[in-house]
Amino acid sequence: MDRGISRYCERRFKDKKCLKLHHLKPNLNKFIITFDGKTEIHVKVLTATSEIMVNAIELNLKSVEFTPEGGVATPATVTLCVEEETAILSFAAPIEPCLGKLFFSFSGELNENLKGFYRSKYTSCENSKHTSAAVTFLCPTSARRMFPCFDEPSIKATFSISVLSDAPTILSNMPVASEEVRGDERLLKFERTPVMSTYLVAVVVGEFDFVEDTTRDGVKVRVYTPVGKKEQGKFALQVATEVMPYYTDYFEVKYPLPKIDLIAIADFAAGAMENWGLVTYRELCLLVDPDNTTTDRKQKIALTVGHELAHQWFGNLVTMEWWTHLWLNEGYATFVESMCVNHMFPEYDIWTQFVTKSVVVGLQDDALKNSHAIEVPICHPSEIDEIFDEISYNKGASIIRMLHKFIGDEDFRKGMKLYLTKHEYANAETEDLWAALQHSSEKPVKEVMSTWTNKMGFPVITVSSKQIGNSRELTLSQKRFCASADMKDDPSMWMVPISLSTSADPTKASHNFVLSDPTQIVTIDNINDGDFVKVNPGTFGFYRTCYSIEMLDQLVPAITSKQLPPLDRLGILDDVFSMVQAGHMAPTEGLKLMSTYSECEDDYTVWKNMCSWITKLNSLFNYADECKKPFLAYARSVLRKISEKLGWDAIEKESHTDTLLRARIIESLVECEDEKTIKEAKTRYEAHRNGTKILPADLRLPVYRAVLTDADASIFQEMVEMYRSADLHEEQHRISFAMGYMKDPELLQKAIDFAMSDDVRKQDTVYVISFIAFSLEGINLAWAHLTKHWQTCLDKFGGTWLITKLVRKVTEKFATVEAADEADKFFAENPISGVKRNVRLGVETARLNAAWLNRDRATIAEWLSEELARIANRATN
């Protein structure tokens, strides 16, 4: 329906670059939680009409007028349609073509639903004062909850905003143009914005501290924090101050606003929102406490700041035409965030981490038959939240990285500049990006890349080889890869940029070509029998590779010697386990490879991927008693060597990634119930608790998880009190994550009750419940709570992406057909728009888990028994 508004406006109005004047008065008194507003929209009527339709929902329209030149027209009726989120103004006589102004006087509620113009509650760390802030979150379609408007990305306008309040801090997209004192209140009028979409409007009213700096090209940067925490904004300020001119130089397009503000909000549904000139963040994603923030979290904050500031160009200056093209915003920003962080912090090795963070995650979701194409039709606002997902972000970023490699950085930069300058202050579609990059590179960008955006899924490249003298003949074939179904009858074909490397130089591609046919034969000259050939060096291609066993065996020595670079070792491991999960390789091949890696691997990113597969298998074996304990014993043996190398304590001047690796390995050992690790963790926790030796932030999560593995009621209550007293959201996040490791069903239920209480912020409740779905007992309790209290969950989370997250995180942990059927039936009987796609994905994953377990459990149990015997035998000899 919402798309129809755009067609209506294009037909009846000239509304691009129209002026929208907004006056807002938020009432933050604890007894009054409303706001009043006035809006004036300048429009040009193109054809005679007796109706004007605008977007409006959850607003009380007190008065409405349309003033054409030389007159005033009051609508005879104003019809509000809740389902379509519109207000239809019907006039007694047709309005003839003219210039005119729409006037609205309205009021609304400063609700706690984390969207529109809403209320965030927080406590000052200086005086423990409880107070509130009025905050906006208008993406994707909640500007209509703040003011009547044409709420679509392609209907751009300039905005003149004024706010009347007694709050110390009043912010909007632009700097203050004038200030007028009215009794106890101030009326702030802000400078007019550039032409932009409604979802980028931002207003924050409350009390905040700030730190500030100026970029080398003169842009004022401020980071706003809760009162008393401005020191925690300094890292984000450093990143923002360096990133802004970096983007200006890279894109060769100047940032068009005079200032950029970043502000930490206590109650916030997403990680951050890129409002032009006033970027809002969840506190967890912006604030760095030097004594209590982990290395991993600090890295994530750098990436998040880089991501949102990239949007100031990609998304704000040039905006997608319609939500179908959301990936243009999110995929590109996800790619570029790594580019700027690599520039600032090369020690992060962020491009290697990109593969586990984006490529692997994108491949996992896109391997499901209920995935969606990058470009997906959107017909109603409720459908939009569901595509803020791994496909739009991570698959989108991954194919841009693949394209960047295909055309080279120089041509990529030229194409980006062309794209931005041609469409600045306007809208674009995917084809516009391809056209710019094709023009700059003179390569068939559109022909190649359209196959990656217009259809769901990706190919698996099956490769076999035959030695002929001193040459190697490779046969490569492609078909769609699906983890949960046989796709042999799927005719999908991609134009796949293929690279090959060999033993001669594993760091360089020896061959580059595009595979466009179902099968292609390639000959490599001057290669010895036994030398390896690696497909997809650097893991730049967004596809799986399935090697013949002979080719895989040839790669093993290069893995153990680390002749292959980390990204190639990672890619082989993840591809093999994915083939096993889908039933395309023998079930023990992944475990055998894991044993090989355990003897030699020391790269953080490779281990992170290996640990994620340990977690998946551990979760799967919740439903297979004959595999559970043997697998945990095997996993402990896999982790032993690297854990002994790293130890518990940081080494002076150790690498950034070694710090990350230590925490990840200790956490995995706790997950695998390693007694020695858990005992040491409890000792360190006791010293932390009594103040003898404070735990480094990097070790707190694994230590908290260890302490809670066999916690009694007193330990649980102690953790609850720690949560309540923590004034850093990151510390609360760690504690809630650790609660999922408890084994006592009564305590797990208490954790769920605690998550639903007022002690836990709405955006965090979803995470607490999803963390609890770790053990079999936790999965069952989380599902029981979701189904028994479904309406409560809808009331608490409905209308935000939080409900979709909760549904997916719980249902995908199932591993029986019966549980999948039960979930399917429940959501069929309790349907809700905006969740359907995630229900299908969760249920499909549950069926995939069940099929994997039923197919391979006996073979895996037998192999584990034999492998543990071999390990024991080696230990005694």
MARSEDO-727026 format. One record per residue (C-alpha): residue in three letters; x, y negated, z. Coordinates in steps of 0.2 Angstrom, whole numbers, plus 5000, padded with zeros to 4 digits. Each point is the difference from the previous one (the first is absolute). Last residue first. Layout:
% MARSEDO-727026
alaXYZ
...
% end
This chain:
% MARSEDO-727026
asn526452155126
thr498649975012
ala499449844992
arg500150074983
asn498850145005
ala498849885008
ile499949904984
arg499850164990
ala498650065011
leu499249834999
glu500150014981
glu499150175000
ser498649955010
leu499849844991
trp499950094983
glu498750125007
ala498949855006
ile500349914984
thr499450154989
ala498550035011
arg499549815001
asp500249974981
arg498350014991
asn498849975015
leu501149855006
trp500149924984
ala498250024996
ala499549935017
asn501149854998
leu499449964983
arg498250025007
ala500449875013
thr500849894988
glu498550014989
val498949955015
gly501149855004
leu500049944982
arg498250024998
val499649915016
asn501249864995
arg499149974984
lys498350005008
val500549875014
gly499549844992
ser498150045000
ile499450115015
pro499350174999
asn499450095015
glu499350174994
ala501350014986
phe501349955013
phe499550145011
lys499950134987
asp501749964993
ala500850005017
glu499250175004
asp500650074984
ala501849955003
ala499950075017
glu499450174993
val501350004986
thr501349995014
ala501549885001
phe499449845007
lys501249865003
glu499349904984
thr498349985010
val500849895014
lys501149884990
arg498749984986
val498649955011
leu501049885011
lys500849914985
thr498349984992
ile499349935016
leu501449885002
trp499949934982
thr498649885006
gly498150004998
gly499750125014
phe501350005014
lys499149985017
asp498250024994
leu500550144988
cys501050095014
thr498549985012
gln498950084986
trp501150144998
his500250045019
lys499750195000
thr500850024983
leu501549905003
his500250065018
ala499950184995
trp501349974986
ala501249925012
leu499750145012
asn500350144987
ile501649924993
gly500649975018
glu499850185005
leu500850064984
ser501549885003
phe500349834992
ala498349934998
ile500449895015
phe501049884989
ser498449974990
ile499049955015
val501449885006
tyr500249934983
val498249964997
thr499949925017
asp501449884995
gln499049884989
lys498649995013
arg501249955014
val500250125014
asp499649955018
asp498249974995
ser499750194999
met499950114985
ala501850055001
phe499950045019
asp498550124996
ile501150094987
ala501550005012
lys498850085013
gln499550134988
leu501950044997
leu500250015019
glu498650135002
pro500750104985
asp501750015008
lys501350014987
met500649824999
tyr501049964984
gly498649884994
met500449885014
ala501749964993
phe499249894986
ser499049905013
ile501649975010
arg501049944984
his498649894994
gln499949925018
glu501849964999
glu499849934983
his498649895005
leu501249915013
asp499149945015
ala500150175009
ser499050005016
arg498550104993
tyr501150124991
met501150035015
glu498450035010
val499450134988
met501750085000
glu499950025019
gln498350074998
phe500650144989
ile501550035012
ser498750025014
ala498850114990
asp501350134996
ala501249984985
asp500750164991
thr500549914983
leu499849835008
val501749975006
ala500750074983
arg498949884990
tyr500649855011
val501850054997
pro499750014981
leu499249835000
arg501249925012
leu501650044991
asp500249864988
ala499549875013
pro501550055011
leu499450075016
ile500449895015
lys501250085013
thr499750005018
gly498449914999
asn498950135009
arg499050034984
his501550004988
ala501050125011
glu498550125001
tyr499849984981
arg501850054998
thr499850165010
lys498450044991
ala500849984983
glu501550125005
lys498750135005
ile499049984984
thr501650024990
lys500650155009
glu498350084998
asp499849984982
glu498149994997
cys500049984981
glu499249835002
val501449955013
leu501350064987
ser499249894987
glu500049855011
ile501850035004
ile500450014981
arg499049844996
ala500849905013
arg501850054995
leu499649974982
leu499549825002
thr501649965009
asp500950104987
thr499149894987
his500649835007
ser501850075000
glu501050025016
lys501049855006
glu500150075018
ile499350175001
ala498250015006
asp499650135014
trp498950164998
gly501250114990
leu500249974981
lys501150154996
glu499150125012
ser498349954993
ile500750034982
lys500550185004
arg498450045010
leu498649944988
val499950164990
ser500150115015
arg498649905008
ala499050034984
tyr500250195001
ala499450005018
leu498549894996
phe499750124985
pro500150155010
lys498749925013
lys498749954987
cys500150144987
glu499150155008
asp498849875008
ala499449934983
tyr498849865001
asn501149885010
phe501250064986
leu499549864988
ser500449875013
asn501850075002
leu500150024981
lys499649824998
thr501249945014
ile501450104993
trp499649934983
ser500249825007
cys501650055009
met500750054983
asn499549834992
lys500849905015
trp501550114998
val500349964982
thr499749815005
tyr501250015014
asp501550084991
asp501050135010
glu499750164991
cys501250145000
glu499450165010
ser498249945001
tyr499949984982
thr500250184996
ser498850065013
met498749874992
leu500350084983
lys499550175007
leu498549935008
gly499449924984
glu500350164990
thr499150115013
pro498249974992
ala500550064983
met499749854988
his498549934991
gly498850035014
ala499649825003
gln500949995016
val501550094993
met500149884986
ser499949855012
phe501450085011
val501150024984
asp499749824994
asp500349925017
leu501750105002
ile500649964982
gly499549815002
leu500949985017
arg501650084993
asp499949894985
leu499749845010
pro501550055012
pro501250014985
leu500550174993
gln501850055004
lys499450025018
ser501050165001
thr498550105006
ile498849924988
ala501350024985
pro500150185005
val498150024999
leu499849924983
gln500450164990
asp498850105011
leu498649884994
met500550024982
glu499950195002
ile498349995010
ser499349914985
tyr499749825005
cys498349915004
thr500249814999
arg498649895007
tyr499649834993
phe500249825003
gly501749984992
phe501449905010
thr500550145010
gly501849954999
pro500450134987
asn498350064993
val500650184993
lys501650065007
val501050124989
phe501350115009
asp501650084994
gly499950195000
asp500450024981
asn501049854996
ile499449854992
asn500749914984
asp498349974991
ile498349985008
thr498650054988
val498249955003
ile498450104996
gln498349915002
thr498350075006
pro498349925003
asp500549844990
ser500449835006
leu501750035009
val500949834999
phe501950014999
asn501649975011
his501550125000
ser501649995010
ala499349915015
lys501349955012
thr500450045018
pro500150194997
asp501549984989
ala500750164991
ser498850115010
thr498649934990
ser498749865000
leu498349994990
ser498849864998
ile498250024994
pro498849854997
val498350094999
met498749954988
trp498650095008
met498850144995
ser498350055007
pro499250164992
asp499550085016
asp499650184997
lys501650065009
met499549895015
asp500050135013
ala499349925016
ser500649935017
ala501749934998
cys499749934982
phe501349974987
arg499549954983
lys501050094986
gln501749974993
ser501350114992
leu501950004999
thr501050134991
leu501949975003
glu501350064988
arg501850005008
ser501549994989
asn501850075002
gly499450174992
ile498150005001
gln499549995018
lys498150015003
ser499049895011
ser498349985008
val499049855005
thr498249975006
ile499649815001
val498549985011
pro498949864994
phe499149865009
gly498249975007
met498749884995
lys499849924984
asn500149824993
thr501549945010
trp501450134995
thr499550034982
ser499949814998
met501849995005
val500850084984
glu499049924986
lys500049835009
val501850005004
pro500650054982
lys501649915001
glu500549834994
ser500549965018
ser499349825002
his498550024989
gln499650175007
leu500149935018
ala498849864996
ala498850114991
trp500050135014
leu499649875012
asp498649934990
glu499350184997
thr499950025019
glu498849865001
ala500349815004
asn499249865009
ala500449815001
tyr501049885010
glu501550064991
his499650124985
lys501449964987
thr501349945013
leu499850165011
tyr500050134985
leu501449914991
lys501150005017
met499650185003
gly500550054982
lys501749915002
arg500350085016
phe499650184993
asp501149964985
glu501549975011
asp499650145012
gly499950144988
ile498650064988
phe499850185007
lys500749975017
his498849865003
leu498650114993
met500350145012
arg500149875014
ile498349934994
ile499450185000
ser500550025018
ala499249845006
gly498350054992
lys500150175007
asn500449935017
tyr498849855001
ser498550034989
ile500150195002
glu500450005018
asp498549915005
phe499149834999
ile498950094988
glu498750045014
asp499849825005
ile499349964983
glu498550124999
ser499049915013
pro500049854989
his499150094986
cys500350054982
ile501950035000
pro500850104985
val501750075004
glu501749954993
ile501350095009
ala499050164996
his499150095014
ser500450155011
asn498750135003
lys501050134991
leu501449985012
ala501849984994
asp499849815000
asp500050005019
gln501650095002
leu500949924985
gly499649825008
val500850055016
val501550084992
val500349844990
ser499649875013
lys500850025017
thr501150164996
val500649924984
phe500149835006
gln501250065014
thr501450024986
trp499649824994
ile500149945018
asp501850055004
tyr499749895016
glu501849944999
pro499649904985
phe498949885011
met499649844991
his500150064982
asn499350175004
val498649925010
cys499649894984
met499950154989
ser499150115012
glu498649875001
val500049994981
phe499350184998
thr498649985013
ala499649834993
tyr499850074983
gly498950145005
glu498949895011
asn499649864988
leu500050084983
trp499350155009
leu498449915003
his499650014981
thr498250075002
trp499849875013
trp499749874987
glu501049884990
met501650035011
thr500749845006
val501549904994
leu500649865012
asn499250105015
gly500150184995
phe501850014994
trp500849835004
gln499549985019
his499850195000
ala501950025001
leu499849915016
glu498950135007
his501150144995
gly501649925006
val499249975017
thr499550185000
leu501750074995
ala500949905014
ile498750065012
lys500250184995
gln501949985003
lys499749935017
arg498850145004
asp501350134995
thr501449925010
thr498850005015
thr499349855009
asn500249995019
asp501649905004
pro500149894985
asp498149975000
val499549984982
leu498349944995
leu499250014983
cys499250174996
leu499550055017
glu499249835003
arg498950044985
tyr500449874987
thr499249854992
val500849904986
leu499649824999
gly500649924984
trp499050104988
asn499150145010
glu501150154999
met499250115013
ala500950125012
gly500050175008
ala498150024998
ala498649995013
phe500749855011
asp499749975018
ala501549925008
ile500549884986
ala501849964996
ile500249854988
leu501149974985
asp499949824992
ile500649954983
lys500249814996
pro500149884985
leu499150124988
pro500550044982
tyr501350135003
lys501149974985
val500150134986
glu501750074994
phe499350175006
tyr501750055008
asp500549825005
thr498349965008
tyr499950175008
tyr501749985008
pro499549825005
met498550075010
val500950155007
glu501349915010
thr498949895010
ala498750145002
val501350135006
gln500749885013
leu498349945006
ala499550195002
phe501550025011
lys499749845010
gly498150045004
gln500450105016
glu500849845007
lys498349924998
lys499250115013
gly499449895014
val498449954991
pro499650134987
thr501049984984
tyr500049894985
val501550014988
arg500349844990
val500849974983
lys500149834992
val500550024982
gly501549894995
asp501050104987
arg501350065013
thr498550065011
thr499549905015
asp499850075018
glu498750025013
val499650095016
phe498250005007
asp498950015015
phe498150034999
glu498449955006
gly498450024990
val499349974983
val500550094984
val499349964983
ala500450094983
val499450004983
leu500850144989
tyr498450104998
thr499249854991
ser501250014985
met501249854996
val500349844991
pro501249905011
thr499449955017
arg499449825005
glu500949935015
phe499350045017
lys498849905010
leu500150025019
leu498649945011
arg500650005018
glu498950035015
asp499949945018
gly499249844994
arg500249994981
val501849984996
glu500449984981
glu501450094991
ser500549984981
ala500850104986
val500550165011
pro501050124990
met499250134989
asn499350185002
ser499249965017
leu500649975018
ile499249935016
thr501150035016
pro499649905016
ala498150054999
asp498849865003
ser499250044983
leu499449924984
val500750074984
ser500149934982
ile500350094984
ser500249944982
phe500150154989
thr500550024982
ala499150134990
lys500150174992
ile498650114994
ser501150154995
pro500350075017
glu498150015004
asp499049915014
phe499049874992
cys499749915016
pro499049985016
phe501149985015
met500950125013
arg499150174996
arg500149964982
ala501949995001
ser499850185005
thr500350094984
pro501850064999
cys500749935010
leu499349865011
phe500950035016
thr499849835009
val500449975019
ala499149915014
ala501150025016
ser499550055017
thr500649985018
his500550105015
lys501349915011
ser501450115006
asn501049845003
glu501550024989
cys499650164991
ser498449924994
thr498650134998
tyr499250034983
lys498350014992
ser499749994981
arg498449934994
tyr499450014982
phe499849904984
gly499850144987
lys500750175006
leu500650075016
asn498350055007
glu500149905016
asn498749874995
leu500249814998
glu498249994995
gly499449894986
ser499349834997
phe499449914984
ser499949844990
phe500150034982
phe500249874986
leu500250054981
lys500649864989
gly499749964982
leu500649974982
cys498650034988
pro499150134989
glu498250005005
ile499350065016
pro498450104998
ala498549945010
ala499450075017
phe501750065005
ser500650175006
leu501650015010
ile500550185002
ala501150045014
thr501150164998
glu500850145010
glu499250134988
glu499450115015
val499649845010
cys499049914987
leu499649835006
thr498649914990
val500049815001
thr498449924994
ala499449844992
pro501849954998
thr500349815003
ala500549904985
val500749835002
gly500349874986
gly501149894989
glu501350134995
pro499550175007
thr499850015019
phe499650185006
glu499550025018
val500050135014
ser499649985018
lys500250115015
leu500750154992
asn500350125014
leu501550114995
glu500350195002
ile500150014981
ala500249874986
asn500650024982
val499249884988
met498550014987
ile499349854992
glu498350014992
ser498949904989
thr501349994986
ala500449894985
thr501750044993
leu501749945004
val499849945018
lys501649925005
val500450025019
his500749915015
ile499850105016
glu499649915016
thr500150105016
lys499549965018
gly500350105015
asp499650055018
phe500850145010
thr499450115013
ile500650095016
ile499349895013
phe500150075018
lys501950034999
asn500249824993
leu500950034983
asn498749904989
pro500749994983
lys499649844990
leu500350014982
his499949884985
his500350074983
leu500249914983
lys500150114985
leu500649924984
cys499850084983
lys501650074992
lys499050144992
asp498149975002
lys499449974983
phe498350075003
arg498650104992
arg500750144990
glu501650025009
cys499149995017
tyr498850134995
arg501350124994
ser501049975016
ile498450035011
gly499750174990
arg501750065007
asp499250005017
met498750124995
% end
